[in-house]
Amino acid sequence: MPITEALIRNAFLHGNEVALTEINPAIREEHGVTWSEFDLVEPNPAKRYRREITWREFNEQSNRVAHMLLDSGIGEGNKVAMLLMNCLEWLPVYFGILKSGAVVVPLNYRYTADEIKYCLELSDSDLLIFGPEFVSRMDEISDDLPRIRRFYFVGEDEDRPAYADDLMARIAHFAAEDPGIELSDADDAAIYFSSGTTGFPKAILHNHESLLFAGEAEVAHHSQTRDDVFLCIPPLYHTGAKIHWFGSLLSGSRAVLLRGVRPDWIMRAVSEEGCTVVWLLVPWAQDILDALDRGDIKLEDYRLSQWRLMHIGAQPVPPSLIKRWKEYFPHHQYDTNYGLSESMGPGCVHLGVDNIEHVGAIGVPGWGWKAEIRDANDEAIEVGSGKVGELCVTGPGLMTCYYNDEVATAETLRDGWLYTGDMAEFDDEGFIYLVDRKKDVVISGGENLYPVQIEDFMHGCDEIKDVAVIGLPDERLGEIAAAIVELKPGSAATEDDINAFCMALPRYKRPRKIIFDDVPRNATGKIEKPVLRERYNAEGLVGKESKR
C-alpha cells in the first residue's frame, strides 16, 4: 500500500480531528504575551505562535499541491525538491508531491548554496519549493540551475523573491479532491541524502513499500494509538523525524511540530499539548537534565504524567545519560533507535522498551529486519565471540539504490544486505553494541581504538557536557586519540582533572591529548568528526604528548 493511502484513510475516518499542531515559542516571546493571549494580538494566522490543521485539511491541501504539479507537467518520473524548515505546510506539501506520482526530494536546511545546487543536480530535480530562511542562498544559485523549471515559495509575500511563485496562493485555485494517480508499492517515492559528514552527500532512493514498512515498524516498536501525541522536534527533511511521525500517521494520532529546542520550550510543549511520545537527540536530553540540575526548570511546573515514552536515535547514547534521565523520569519507557537513511531511518535495530537493562547497546534487529556482524572475510560473527566486525542489515526498508551512483550502490548493497559502515559487536545475549564508524577507528601503535567506547566512558564525568574522540597524526604511533571536551557551563575542570578521570581506562585507551572546545554536531545530532579532524590537523596539533 502506498503511504499516501494512510492519509486518505485518516481524512475519511478522523477528518475533523487535529492532525498537526505547529508551535513557535520564539514568536510568543517576541510578543511578550501568554500562550492563550497570543492569537488575540496577532491577526495574521501565518504568524501566530500556534497553528493547526485537521486530517481533512491536511489531505485536501495535499490534493491541491498534487493538482498544481500535474497542471505544471510534473508527475511520474519527475523529482520535486523541498527546502523548508519544520512548519505546518511541510507534510502536506510532501504528500502532495507523492500524490502527483513524482518523487519528493527533501533537502537539509543546513546546506550551503553550493550543497543545495549539488543535491538538486545529483537528484535531477525539476522543481524546488523553499522557505524564507533560504532566500539568500537561493539568490546565489537561482540563475545557475537550468533543470529547475520553476521555483515556489512558502512564506509571506513581502519575503518572496521575484523568481519564485507563491505556492499557497497558487494551489488555492486547484481542486481539493484526490487527483486519482495510481501508485504501487514498487514506485519510486523519495530521495533522501546521507548526512554528509564524510563529504558531499549521496542521494538515497526509496520506494513506497519502504516508506510504509518503516511506519509499520515504528508502530510495532512503540505501540502508538490514536490517544498518543507525538512531539516532533528534529528536522522533517531527515528520515528519522519523518519515520517516527509515520507512527502518528498510521495510528491516526496527533503530532506537535515544535520549532525550537530550548529545555523550557520542550517541557512546556509536552505539558500544554499533552504529549505522550518524545523523540530527542542526545544534546537535547543532556540540556534538559542540566537545566533540571541547575533548577532552571522544575518538574512540578509542568503536567507530565501522560508522557510515557522518551526515545533517542541518530547517535550512540551514553548509558550515564539514561541513568540520569530515569532518576528524574522513573516512569518513562525508553528506547534507543538505530538506523540509517539507507534503511529508511531508525528501526532496523532498536533496544526495545523492555530492555532498559541493556542501555548502551543499540539493541536487536527491529520488526521485520535481520542483522549480522561480518568480519573482514565477509563471514558472519557468532554471538558472544567478542569479535568486532561490520554491521549488516536486510529488510523491506532498504533503499533501492544510491541514485545516479552505481559504484557506491554496489559497494553498500550486496546480495540484499546493507553494509552500514558501522563497526559493532554482540554480547552473550545477542544485543548489538556499536563500536564506531569504520572510518573513525583510530589505529595507534598497531592497536585499534574505538572512539565511541572512550566517549561513553568520558560522558560519565560530571564536568563534561559533550565529548568527541578523533585520531590525530603522531610520528611515533601513527595516530593518537585526542579528546575534544565541551565542559558544562560553569565548570572549571582542567586538563589534569580530565586526565585523572581517564586513569580508570586501560592505558592504551586513554586520550593522549585533551582539547577544550565546543563539539560540533549536525542537525541529526551526529558529531561532525571530519570537521574536527580538519580543524586540528590544519592547526598542526599533532601528538606531541604520546609518551605520557
C-alpha positions, 0 to 999 in steps of 0.5 A: 500500500502506498503511504499516501493511502494512510492519509486518505484513510485518516481524512475519511475516518478522523477528518475533523480531528487535529492532525498537526499542531505547529508551535513557535515559542520564539514568536510568543516571546517576541510578543511578550504575551501568554500562550492563550493571549497570543492569537488575540494580538496577532491577526495574521494566522501565518504568524501566530505562535500556534497553528493547526490543521485537521486530517481533512485539511491536511489531505485536501491541501495535499490534493491541491499541491498534487493538482498544481504539479500535474497542471505544471507537467510534473508527475511520474518520473519527475523529482520535486525538491523541498527546502523548508524548515519544520512548519505546518505546510511541510507534510502536506506539501510532501504528500502532495508531491507523492500524490502527483506520482513524482518523487519528493526530494527533501533537502537539509536546511543546513546546506550551503548554496553550493550543497543545495545546487549539488543535491538538486543536480545529483537528484535531477530535480525539476522543481524546488519549493523553499522557505524564507530562511533560504532566500539568500542562498537561493539568490546565489544559485537561482540563475545557475540551475537550468533543470529547475523549471520553476521555483515556489515559495512558502512564506509571506509575500513581502519575503518572496523573491521575484523568481519564485511563485507563491505556492499557497496562493497558487494551489488555492485555485486547484481542486481539493479532491484526490487527483486519482494517480495510481501508485504501487508499492514498487514506485519510486517515492523519495530521495533522501541524502546521507548526512554528509559528514564524510563529504558531499552527500549521496542521494538515497532512493526509496520506494513506497513499500519502504516508506510504509514498512518503516511506519509499520515498524515504528508502530510495532516498536512503540505501540502508538494509538490514536490517544498518543501525541507525538512531539516532533522536534528534529528536522522533517527533511531527515528520515528519522523525524519523518519515520517516527511521525509515520507512527502518528500517521498510521495510528491516526494520532496527533503530532506537535511540530515544535520549532525550537529546542530550548529545555523550557520550550520542550517541557512546556510543549509536552505539558500544554499539548499533552504529549505522550511520545518524545523523540530527542537527540542526545544534546537535547536530553543532556540540556534538559537534565542540566537545566533540571540540575541547575533548577532552571526548570522544575518538574512540578511546573509542568503536567507530565504524567501522560508522557510515557515514552522518551526515545533517542536515535541518530547517535550512540547514547551514553548509558550515564545519560539514561541513568540520569534521565530515569532518576528524574523520569522513573516512569518513562519507557525508553528506547534507543533507535538505530538506523540509517537513511539507507534503511529508511531511518531508525528501526532496523535495530532498536533496544526495545522498551523492555530492555532498559537493562541493556542501555548502551547497546543499540539493541536487536534487529527491529520488526521485520529486519535481520542483522549480522556482524561480518568480519573482514572475510565477509563471514558472519560473527557468532554471538558472544565471540567478542569479535568486532566486525561490520554491521549488516542489515536486510529488510523491506526498508532498504533503499533501492539504490544510491541514485545516479551512483552505481559504484557506491550502490554496489559497494553498500548493497550486496546480495540484499544486505546493507553494509552500514559502515558501522563497526559493532559487536554482540554480547552473550545475549545477542544485543548489538553494541556499536563500536564506531564508524569504520572510518573513525577507528583510530589505529595507534601503535598497531592497536585499534581504538574505538572512539565511541567506547572512550566517549561513553566512558568520558560522558560519565564525568560530571564536568563534561557536557559533550565529548568527541574522540578523533585520531590525530597524526603522531610520528611515533604511533601513527595516530593518537586519540585526542579528546575534544571536551565541551565542559558544562557551563560553569565548570572549571575542570582542567586538563589534569582533572580530565586526565585523572578521570581517564586513569580508570581506562586501560592505558592504551585507551586513554586520550593522549591529548585533551582539547577544550572546545565546543563539539560540533554536531549536525542537525541529526545530532551526529558529531561532525568528526571530519570537521574536527579532524580538519580543524586540528590537523590544519592547526598542526596539533599533532601528538606531541604528548604520546609518551605520557 
